[in-house]
Amino acid sequence: MGLFDIFRKKDDAIEIVSKRPVAKFKVEKVFEIFGREILVGEVVEGVIYPGYKIKGNGAALIREIQKDNQRVDFALAYDEVALSLEGRVNAKVEDILEVYQS
């Protein structure tokens, strides 16, 4: 490892440190807009905030939450929302994904 190796961009794999999920999210539709994965669905239980991490076949960071075309600060159980993700979850319709606090 050379001196300049510490400045190179490393693989930005998102890690989940929490052991217990804080919420569950049921996927109804999956979109890709401008290179970002968008999940539309329902919060089954718990509360979701931007900055939390969602886990499916992969893990991703929740960048934005929208409800009724309005950006919101959080989503509660039984809310129909769209999650804008940074990263890939590779979710399918009817998947139930776990959400972890960052």
Salt bridges, closest charged atoms under 4 A:
ASP5 OD1 - ARG8 NH1 2.85
ASP12 OD2 - LYS9 NZ 3.85
GLU32 OE2 - ARG88 NH2 3.14
GLU64 OE2 - ARG71 NE 3.42
ASP79 OD1 - LYS67 NZ 3.24
GLU86 OE1 - ARG63 NE 2.65
GLU94 OE1 - LYS26 NZ 3.40
